[in-house]
């Protein structure tokens, strides 16, 4: 059972954490009225965007291990 649980978190850990972070940012942006709430919204929504940009611009490796 522990191997199955480990495989689940290995596959879904980062996508779930990015989804929770995005949800926190959206709720904070909707309900905040400036100050700390806006900072939380900017950070929580900016981190997933930065991760997507990082992995989108990173050179891809082919099956032989060489970058394209």
C-alpha positions in Angstrom: 0.0 0.0 0.0 2.8 2.4 0.7 4.3 1.9 -2.8 0.9 2.9 -4.3 0.6 6.0 -2.0 4.2 7.0 -2.9 3.4 6.7 -6.7 0.3 8.8 -6.3 2.2 11.7 -4.6 5.1 11.3 -7.0 2.8 11.8 -9.9 0.2 14.3 -8.5 2.1 16.2 -5.8 3.2 19.2 -7.8 0.1 19.6 -9.9 -2.1 19.4 -6.8 0.1 21.9 -4.9 0.1 24.3 -7.9 -3.7 24.0 -8.0 -4.1 24.7 -4.3 -1.7 27.7 -4.6 -3.7 29.0 -7.6 -7.0 28.6 -5.7 -5.6 30.5 -2.7 -4.4 33.3 -5.0 -7.8 33.6 -6.7 -9.7 33.6 -3.4 -7.3 36.2 -2.0 -7.6 38.4 -5.0 -11.4 38.2 -4.9 -11.8 39.0 -1.2 -8.9 41.2 -0.3 -9.1 45.0 -0.2 -5.5 45.9 -0.6 -2.4 45.4 1.5 -1.4 41.9 2.6 -4.2 40.2 0.7 -3.0 41.7 -2.6 0.5 40.6 -1.9 -0.7 37.1 -1.2 -2.7 37.1 -4.4 0.3 38.3 -6.5 2.6 35.7 -5.0 0.2 32.8 -5.1 -0.8 33.5 -8.7 2.7 34.5 -9.8 4.5 31.3 -8.7 2.5 28.9 -10.9 3.0 31.3 -13.9 6.8 31.4 -13.2 6.9 27.6 -13.0 5.1 27.3 -16.3 7.4 29.8 -17.9 10.5 28.1 -16.5 9.4 24.7 -17.9 8.2 26.2 -21.2 11.5 27.9 -22.0 13.7 25.1 -20.8 15.5 23.3 -23.6 13.9 19.9 -24.2 16.1 16.8 -24.3 15.7 14.1 -26.9 15.6 10.4 -26.2 19.4 10.3 -26.5 19.7 13.0 -23.7 20.9 15.8 -26.0 19.0 19.1 -26.1 17.1 19.9 -29.3 
